[in-house]
Structure formats: C-alpha cells, structure tokens
Amino acid sequence: MKKTLVLILLLFPAIAFSQLYKNAVGIRGGLTSGFEYRIYTDDANSYKFLLGSRDNGVQLHAFKEFHQYDMFNFTDQLIFFYGAGMHIGYEQWQKHYVEGNSSWYEERTAMLAGLDGLVGLEYQFYEVPISLGLEVKPYFDILGREMFNVELFDFAFTVKYLF
C-alpha cells in the first residue's frame, strides 16, 4: 500500500500538469508587437491570433501552431513550437515631396497582406499559469508599400496567461 501511495505521489505532477489549459492571452514585444490569443485544440496543436502593430499600421495574424513537449530531456516545462499563418492589415508612411523652394510630407496608407512563419521556445510555469517565450516570426508581405517585402528576423519576447 505504501509503495502504491509513493508511486501515485511521484506520478501526480506528470499527470496533473499535462496540458490543462485550453486558452492563453498575452503580449508580444518585438518588431511586430501586440496582443495574442491562443486556443489549444489538444496537447500538440493550437491556433494563435495576434493583433500586432508595425510600420505605423495594424495587422491581424492567424497561425496554426504545433507543440513538442519532449524535445528537451532536462525538463518538460520548456516547449518547442513552430507554425505557419498569414496576416492582413495596413501600414502608413510619410512621403517627402520637393518642388522648387518648398517641401512637404504627405501621409500614405496601403493595405498589407502576406504569409508568416513561426518558431519559438516557451517555458510554462507549473506553480502559476504563466508562460514566457522567445520566438522568431519571419514574414513575407505580398501586398504593401513594397511589393514582396521579406523580413526574416522578427524576434520577440512573449508573456502569456494560461487558462
């Protein structure tokens, strides 16, 4: 009986702290900064929506994410994730004009749309429902001020509340 009780107590953390969360909300600080919302469909899959800003505009990003919990032997709290998605929004900039002795700036706006990738590491705390992450989100703008704009290094730090 004592052996069974000890075995249950030793296995309890692994059972109790497997994927208990169905949602996460958080903030992302990086080239594309904003607020994100994640919906877990199961332990290995989720969907993430990011309302972000960059280039004096606002974009909505949607991702399909895949999570790998067993990549690191030293802990199961460090999670590797990757995914792909797309974004749509707008960007603004000022165009400088010079004519004769006068110059002026004119505000320009363009629709922005493109494809995104996502790779990152996330540490989930078992004691509190919070996770800290570091990720890179390369993107490819199909529409925008510059057609076919590519950014490979959109690094960010994330903080999420899990519920």
CORPE-V255287 format. One record per backbone hydrogen bond with DSSP energy under -1.0 kcal/mol. NH is the residue of the N-H (numbers start at 0). CO is the residue of the C=O. E is the energy in kcal/mol with one decimal. If there is no record, write none. Layout:
NH CO E
NH CO E
//
This chain:
4 0 -2.2
5 1 -2.5
6 2 -2.5
7 3 -2.3
8 4 -2.3
9 5 -2.2
10 6 -2.0
11 7 -1.5
14 10 -2.0
15 11 -3.7
16 12 -2.0
23 37 -1.9
24 160 -2.2
25 35 -2.2
26 158 -2.1
27 33 -2.8
28 156 -2.6
32 52 -1.5
33 27 -2.2
34 50 -1.9
35 25 -2.5
36 48 -2.5
37 23 -3.1
38 46 -2.9
39 21 -2.6
40 44 -1.7
41 44 -1.4
45 64 -1.9
46 38 -2.4
47 62 -1.8
48 36 -2.8
49 60 -2.2
50 34 -2.9
51 58 -2.5
52 32 -2.7
58 51 -3.1
59 87 -3.0
60 49 -3.1
61 85 -2.4
62 47 -2.8
63 83 -2.6
64 45 -3.2
65 81 -3.0
66 43 -2.4
67 79 -3.1
78 121 -3.5
79 67 -2.0
80 119 -2.5
81 65 -1.9
82 117 -2.3
83 63 -1.6
84 115 -2.3
85 61 -1.9
86 113 -2.3
87 59 -1.7
88 111 -2.6
89 57 -2.2
90 109 -2.1
91 54 -1.8
92 107 -2.0
94 105 -2.9
96 103 -3.3
98 101 -2.9
101 98 -1.9
103 96 -2.1
105 94 -2.3
107 92 -3.3
109 90 -2.2
111 88 -3.1
112 142 -1.1
113 86 -2.1
114 139 -2.2
115 84 -2.5
116 137 -2.7
117 82 -1.6
118 135 -2.1
119 80 -2.6
120 133 -2.6
121 78 -2.5
122 131 -3.4
123 76 -2.6
124 129 -2.5
129 127 -2.3
130 159 -2.2
131 122 -2.1
132 157 -2.4
133 120 -2.5
134 155 -2.3
135 118 -2.8
136 153 -1.8
138 150 -2.6
139 114 -2.7
140 148 -3.2
141 112 -2.6
142 112 -2.0
148 140 -1.0
150 138 -2.5
154 152 -1.2
155 134 -2.3
156 28 -2.2
157 132 -2.5
158 26 -1.8
159 130 -2.6
160 24 -3.5
161 128 -2.9
162 22 -2.7
//
